[in-house]
Every structure is written in C-alpha cells, then in structure tokens.
Amino acid sequence: MIRVGIVGYGNVAAGVVKALALVSDMKLVAVFTRRDPKIVSLQEGNAPILHIDTAKDMKNDIDVMLLCGGSATDLPEQAPYFAKMFNTVDSYDNHAKIPEYMAEIDKAASKTTAIVSVGWDPGLFSMMRVLFESILPDGKNYTFWGEGVSQGHSDALRRIDGVLHAVQYTVPIEDSINEVRSGKCPSLTTAQKHKRICYVALKPDVNKEEIEKTIKCMPHYFQDYDTTVHFVEINELFENHSKMPHGGLVMHSGNTGNNNHVTEFSLKLESNPEFTGSVMVAYARAAYRLSKEKNYGAKTVFDVPLSYLSQKDRNLLIKELL
C-alpha cells in the first residue's frame, strides 16, 4: 500500500482526495495545511488534518507527498523543501519557468524522486506534443486551451494586492483551430490562438485602472494575450463563476512527402481540479516505483514509463490494452 500525504487543501487537493478513494493501492495518511487545522475540514474522507510544520516529523510514515499549492508563490518555495524529505508530485504550470524550477527541485531531491509539472498541461498535453512531433518531424505543434477556467491563471489573479477573488477563462479562437484542421500548417501568434477573460472582485477602495494594468502586463500569464478584465461584485462571481470546467486540444499538422496529416488529442473536463488530482495520483504511483529503483532526482512526464502509472502489472497491460 502506497502511503500518501497532501500539502495544501484547495481545489486540486480535494480532487486528489476523491481520486485516492477510487484506487486500491494507496491510502491517504494526512493532509498538511498552513492554516489552523481546527478550521479545515475535508469534503470527503476522514484523514487527519495537520499543520504543515509537522510534516517533517512524518518522513517514515509517508511514501509520496502530493504538493497541491499554487504555482505563482507556493510551489517554488514548498517543492524544494519537501523534495529533500519525501518523494513528491506537483502540478507546477508556469511553462516558461519549468526549466529553472526543475533545476531547483533536482538539487533538493538527491535521495528522493520528485515528479514536477504533472497534470494535463503541462503533463498529458506535453506527452502528446513530443509524440506527434517525433512521428511527424516536418510539421508544427499547436495547443489550444479551453474554453474553461485556468486554475493557475486564476490563482495568479488572486495573488494581486487588492483583489478579493477572481476567475480567469481561457477561450480558444475557433477560426485558428479550423485553419489547423485544414492541414494548412499556419503560423499563429499567441494572440491569434487564445483570448483570456478575467472576472475580478476587488477589495474596498482599490484603484481599478491600476489592477487592470497589473493584470494585462503580468509576464507569462497575460502579457502576450488579448485579455479582457470584467470587474464584478463578489456575489456575482460566486453565483456565475464557481464551476471549474476546462479542456483543450493538442494538434499537429505535418507531412510525409506529398501527403499531409493532422493529429489531435482532446480533453473536455467538467472539473479541472478533479481531473488534475487524478493525474497526480497516477504519477504518485510512478514516483513510488521510481524511488524503489533509486531513480532519484527531478523528473517530468517524459521520464516516466507509461506502465508505471497503472495499478495493473505489465503483463496484464499488454494483454488488455496493447
């Protein structure tokens, strides 16, 4: 039985708890929070909720720690700390900074296995980009996200001083998707592929113009996109924007001589955090197996054998799914 711990208890962590309830080879040992544990309660299950400072005392009780904090500020601080003591899995999603983030984790994980940037993008979509590009090297990859709520971008909005709560929708531009599907292999700018729509509730006496400027100029998140900011009341935000659907497409347009080919991998998710939590749980299994082989250090989805994700053994996978 693989013993799992969770750091942080937000939407992704709640998804992890649900995913763990559906597998037979793992059990949740504890959830660690920076808040007072007395005011935190699990939506499901009855695992103990402990203060994050006590995690260091449980190195012998937990096989894999799933880090469910936000990418903007939580994971850059927490992931190196926990990777020194535990095998870890995280869902760090700032694509532009993954190399430097991974380098810091690799330094810390000298005797542990740390799988970084696990989810559906980065994660499953990353795998598809490598697969399609390897098969059709004379071509181009295209990634379209949404329409849906981006957890990482919403979290980045909520970290802005003066923001009470916020939700961000990523919206793909349909004309660009259709152009790729036609096999034309177009060159598309960032702004030609997506729009970002933000719904923001502010704290009292905050300068709206300054907040909007901060959002639209935020590097790696909004700066390169056609971004629209709607300021709304907090009640409207919770009433109309509380669900978290998402999804998207990875496409590749390429040719083999005189013939064009278009490949697609798509996801349509009713709950982004629950799906992300399910991916993290599968990779927790892989982290445990790699650590047993003493295959330590920072890893990505590119480094993990596909069979290591499954509860089924290799022979059964070959018999049923090959």
N, C-alpha and C positions, 0 to 999 in steps of 0.2 A: 504493500500500500504506500503510495507516494503522499507524503505529508506536506500540505501546502499552507503557506501564510499569505496574507494580503496586507499591503501597506496602502493606507488611504481607503476611505469609504465614500465614494461618489457613484456616479452612474456606471462607470466601467466596472468598478469593484462589485456593485450589485449584480452586473451581468456575469462576472466571474463566479459569484456565489451560485447563481442559477445554473451555470454550466457545470460546476462541480457536482451539483445534485444529480446530473444526468450521466455521470461516469462511475464505473465501479472500482477503478484502480486508484482513486485519490480520495483524500479526506481533508477537510478544512480544519486546521489546528487553531488558528486565531486570526483576528483582524486587528491591525495596529493603526491608531489614529493619533493625530496631533491634538485633537480636541479632548475635552474631558470625556473619558469612556462612559461615564454615567449618563451623558446626554445623547449618546449614539445608540441606535438600535438597528439590528438587521431587518431587512424587509422579509427575508426568508432564512430559515435555519436557526441554530442556537449556539453557534461557535462563540467563544469568549471574545469580548472587545477589550483590548488592552492599549495602554499608552505607548506611543512609538518608542519612547526611551527604553522600554522593557524588552524590545526585540533582541537586543544584543545578548540577553541572558538566555535566549532560546535557540542558540545555534545547533544544539544537539536534538532539538525537537521538530525542526522544520527542514524538509529536503529541498523545497523550491519556494522562493518568495516572489509573489507577483506584485509588481510595483504599479499602482493604479493612479498615480498623481498626474498632474498636468505637465505638458512638455515645456511650457513657457518658463516656469521657475522651479517646479517641484523636482522633476526627474534629473535635471543637471546637477542638483545638489544631492538628492537621495540615492540615485543609482550607483555612483562610485562608493558611497558609504556602505550600502547593503551588499554590493558585489564583493567586498572584502570578506564578508562573513557567510554569505549564502549564495547558492545558485539562484539566479534571478531571471525573470522575464519582464520586459517593459514594452510599452506601446509608444515610445518617443516618435513624434510625427513631424518634426521640423526637418524636412528633406534636405534643405541647404546646409544644415549643421550636423547631419548624421556622421560624417567622417570624423570631425573633431570630438563629437560626443562619444563615439565608439572608441576612439583612442584613449579617452579618459577612463572609460569602463575597462578597457583591456589592461591598463596599468593596475587597476584595483583587483581584477579577477585572476590573480596568479594561481590560486588554488581552488577556484570556483568556475562554473560555467555561467555566462551571462548572455542571454539572447536578447538583442536590442531591436527596437522598431518593429515589433510584432503586431499585426492587425491585418486589415485588408488593403490599406495604402498609407504608409509603407507596409509591406507584407505580401499578401497574396497577389496584388497587382504587380509588385516588384518581380515576383517569380514569373509572371506572365510576360512581362517586358523582356526578361532575359530569354525565356523560351522562344518567343516569337522572333526576336532579333537574331537568335542563334540559327533558327531554321531558315529565315529569310533575311540574310545579311544585306541584300540590296533592297533596302526599304526604310520605312520610318515607323517608329512607335508613336502612338497617340493615347493620352489618358484624359478621360472626361469624368468629372466627379458630379454627383448629384442627379437630379435635384434633391437636396437634403441638407440636414443640419450637420455642420462640421464641428465636432467636439473641440478639437484643438484650436480652431479659429474663434469659436465662442468663448473658450477659456481665455484666450489672449485678449478678447474684448473686455471680459470681466476683470482682468488684472489692471485695467487702466484706472488711474486715480479719478474718482468722481462718478464712475459707472456703478450703478446699483445692481443691475442684471442685464444680460444681453444674450442674443441668439443670432447666429450667422448662417444664412443659407447659401450654398454653392449651387449655381444654376448653369448647366451646360448650354452652349449655343447650338441649337438643333441644326442650323444650316451647315455648320462646320462638321458635325457628325455625319451628315448626309454626304458631304463632299468627300470625306474619308471613305465612306462605304462605297462610293462610286469607283474607287480604285485610282483616283487621280493623284494620290500621294502629295497633298498640298503642304505648303509651308505655312504654319499657323502661329501667330503670336499668342502670348498668354491672354491678352485681352480678346482675341478672336475665339478663344475656346470656352471661356467662362465669364460669368458675372458673379459678383458677391453682393448679397443683400443683407444688411445688418438691421436688427431691431434692438434698440438700446433704451433702457430706462435709466434715468440719471438720479443721482443724489441731489438734495436741495442746493440751490444757489451755485450751480455749476455752469460754466460757460460752454454752451452747445457748440459754438463755432470752433473752439479750441479742441473739444473732444472729437468732433468730426475730422478736423485736420490731423489729429494724432492717429486716428483710425486709418485714414486714407494714405498716410505716409509711413505706416508701420512696415518695415522691411520684412521680406519673406512671407508675409501674411496677406497684406492688402495693397501694397505699393504698386505692384505691376498689374493690377486688375481694375476693371470697371466696377467700382464699389459704390453702392448706394446706402446711405445711412438714414434710417427712419427712427426718430425719437418718439417713444410711446410711453404711456403710463404703465406702471408695474402690473396692475391688474390685467390690462390688455395683453401684456407679454405672457403672463401665466395662462390666461384663458385661450389665447390663439396660437401660442408657440411653445407649448410644453412637451409635445411629442418629438421624437428624435429619429425620423426616417432618414435613410441615406442610400447610397449605392453609386453605381457608375459603370464605366466601360474602359477596358484596355483594348486598343485596336492596333493592328499593324498592317500596313499596306506595303507590299513588296512584289518583286517579280523574279521569275526563274527563266531568264532569256526573253522569250516573246510572250509569256503568259503572266498576267497579273493575279495576285492573290490578296485577299483581305481576311485577317483572322480577328476574332472577337472573344473577349471574356467579360461577362457582365454580372453584376450583383444588384439586387433590389431588396433592400433591407427595411423591415418595419421598425427595427430598433438597432441603431448603430452601436450603442454601448453593449447590448446583449450579444451581438454578433462578434464584436471586438473581444469581449470577455471569453467567448467560446474559442476564438483563435488562440488567445493567450493560454487557455487551459491545455489545448493540444500541444502547444510549444513548451509548456511546463513539463509534460511527459518527455519531450525530446531533451530538454535541459537536464533532467534527471538521468536519462540514459547516457548522454554525453559525459556527464560528470562521473558516472560509474566507470567509464572508459578512461578517465583522467584527461579528457579532451577539454582542457580549461581555456579560459580567456573569453573575450567578447566575440560573439557570433551573430550572424544575421540569418534570415531565411534562406540565403544562398548556400549556407554552410551545413544545413541540417538535412540528413537523408529523409526522404518523404515517409518512409516506413516508420521512422521514429515518432511520428505524430499519432500513430494509430494504437488503439488498445489491442488490435489483432496482431498475431505474430506473422512473420514474413511469409511462411508457407500458406497460411490462410488468405493473406492478401493476394498472393499470386493466384491461388485457386479461385477466389471470388471476384477479384477486381481487375486483374491484368487483361 
